Amino acid sequence: MEFGESLRLSLRAVRSHKFRSALTVLGVVIGVAAVITFVTLGTSLRADVLGQVGGERAPNVYVWAGPEGQNGGPGAGAQPVLTTHDLDQLRAIEGVESVVPRGLVPTAALSAENDTVAQRQVIATSPAYFDPGDFAAGRSFEQGRREVVVNQQATSLFDRHVGVGQNVTVRLASGDSVNATVVGVLNASEGGGAFEGLGSSEPLVFVPTDPFYGTTVEAVRSYLEDESDAARLVPDDYVFSVETDQDLVDQLEELLNTLTSFITGIAVISLVVGSIGIANIMLVSVTERTKEIGIMKAVGAQNRDVLQLFLLEAVLLGVSGAIVGIPVGVAGAYLAAEYIGLDLVLPYDWFAIAVVVGVLVGVVAGIYPAWSAAKTDPIDALRYE
Amino acid sequence: MAASDSGGSDATSDRGEATDREETTDRGNAVELRNVRKTYYLGEPVHALDGVDVSIPRGSYTAVMGPSGSGKSTLLNLIGCLDTPTEGEVWVNDREVSALSQRERTEVRGEEVGFVFQTFNLMPKLTAAENVSLPLVFGGVDKNERRKRARELLEDVGLGDRVGHRPNELSGGQRQRVAIARALAADPSIILADEPTGNLDQETGEQIMGLFQRLHDEGNTILMVTHERPIAEHAERVIHVLDGTVERIEEIESPRRVETELV
């Protein structure tokens, strides 16, 4: 029996019970839609997070020394052991475009006008730390000048928001105070690099290493004077960590994948329920059409012809469930993405997977009913009323 | 369709081969049953057929009569390859079908046998033309060919204007004529009719008998089960079956003729 004819007959069988077929398909529609929704959201979320992390920062490599096995992001437990000599050495390595130092300067407080707030630390680095596009206002500080850059969160530390051009006083942990001018405010989305924690909402204040770092790390500096190699400064149980943005991206991706597959697993359960629905309705269909099976066999239908007809009918139900489920799932993801404020990224390969799953669901659900139809004895079937 | 032929008139195509292959069957027989026994085990053995020898010559018109439970239907099912005998041999068109695999028997059913049932047994969702071409669908006949053949056959039984109708849009007589057209679709060696007028009023029944008469005149082999004497008298011979055995074979001197075919 030709496939086209088989398809036509099966299609007619499906269409002759429109309402019943629709209800049966609904189970698969819900399953596929749920999978597509979650996968689409997962994909969109990943694209969103990776878009923030990846992109321009991707070629960055973070280096720090911290206790071995220390948990947390880059810079966790970092100790100030890298010297200017080390920086020069690193800069000399082929392929390294620039080396940006970063250190924490312990502080007691920040004051703007008469308003003083407690601030544990400021970040000392070089102007190369910033890209011109990072600034919502102003510019980067310059080395050797008393200038600071703050992020959005830091501007609202004070009763009256600080802005570009305003003077702030940084009270160092040593008791000294340094007056400086705010020269730049970062974009809201710029939480700083990986060291600051991605998407961190901490208020951050950036200062140039000169003069800030130099004055505060005096003790360290003297400690360093004899040994210019950081390796010697590192306590025995400390290790150097070298991490690129890509490593970070990979970790995030792994986390998102785990989350997505967990939710998808739940959605797959509804697919299983859907296929049980198809199997059930196919069994009913076979019983109902026992007489037709008898007629077909009487006029020369082979067992495999009958098998093919019923299997195809089940597959049609499964596939139509998938085909309806995909746009429903995308619509669900769209609404959820709108609500969360994500940009929708469509996982096109999953649409193909959904159709394949529809076929599989049909085959799995239809195989037993179709087999029992094929095995029907024609004499009994013709007698069946 | 190489192995089938339309009836007695040109039934010479594969005789030589059949003769060489197996012990000789009567050359003129479309169907032959040799000492056929069919036993059902329903707690105790029940012999539906108990040693039946019957020959149906090519081009003949035979009726089978007997009370219910006498084994008529079993006989028909065995010839139609729907069932296999417990003992004995069934030959259809010089092939021993009782020895074939299920798959081969299905092929014989599609190509050598045409069924006409009391309850018509049409596919309810298919049109008249689709019903008629169903045996050809399973026989692997090309779509255009099928369409052409179905139309011809329906015109032949006087339903040329009902090609696209579904069974529920047709009268009982028209349905039975669709069923007869379907039985003829694969150009079978024998037409098996099981009480073909049982669900029809007398006038319509006569029309159907007229149709069978014409098919017989055209050379088709017909075997018809009935329990109505007047219907059986349209045949040339009547096989009387009782308790699973052939009681007697009656030759009808002058079979009844339907004079006006009301098609």
HADDOCK unambig.tbl for C-alpha pairs under 7 A between the chains (distance, minus, plus):
assign (segid A and resid 1 and name CA) (segid B and resid 137 and name CA) 6.11 0.50 0.50
assign (segid A and resid 1 and name CA) (segid B and resid 138 and name CA) 5.09 0.50 0.50
assign (segid A and resid 1 and name CA) (segid B and resid 140 and name CA) 5.59 0.50 0.50
assign (segid A and resid 2 and name CA) (segid B and resid 140 and name CA) 7.00 0.50 0.50
assign (segid A and resid 292 and name CA) (segid B and resid 123 and name CA) 6.17 0.50 0.50
assign (segid A and resid 295 and name CA) (segid B and resid 121 and name CA) 6.41 0.50 0.50
assign (segid A and resid 298 and name CA) (segid B and resid 109 and name CA) 6.52 0.50 0.50
assign (segid A and resid 299 and name CA) (segid B and resid 109 and name CA) 6.30 0.50 0.50
assign (segid A and resid 299 and name CA) (segid B and resid 110 and name CA) 4.93 0.50 0.50
assign (segid A and resid 299 and name CA) (segid B and resid 135 and name CA) 5.00 0.50 0.50
assign (segid A and resid 300 and name CA) (segid B and resid 106 and name CA) 5.29 0.50 0.50
assign (segid A and resid 300 and name CA) (segid B and resid 107 and name CA) 5.88 0.50 0.50
assign (segid A and resid 300 and name CA) (segid B and resid 109 and name CA) 5.39 0.50 0.50
assign (segid A and resid 300 and name CA) (segid B and resid 110 and name CA) 3.70 0.50 0.50
assign (segid A and resid 300 and name CA) (segid B and resid 135 and name CA) 5.93 0.50 0.50
assign (segid A and resid 300 and name CA) (segid B and resid 138 and name CA) 5.96 0.50 0.50
assign (segid A and resid 301 and name CA) (segid B and resid 106 and name CA) 6.89 0.50 0.50
assign (segid A and resid 301 and name CA) (segid B and resid 138 and name CA) 5.36 0.50 0.50
assign (segid A and resid 302 and name CA) (segid B and resid 103 and name CA) 6.64 0.50 0.50
assign (segid A and resid 302 and name CA) (segid B and resid 106 and name CA) 6.19 0.50 0.50
assign (segid A and resid 378 and name CA) (segid B and resid 82 and name CA) 6.56 0.50 0.50
assign (segid A and resid 379 and name CA) (segid B and resid 82 and name CA) 6.45 0.50 0.50
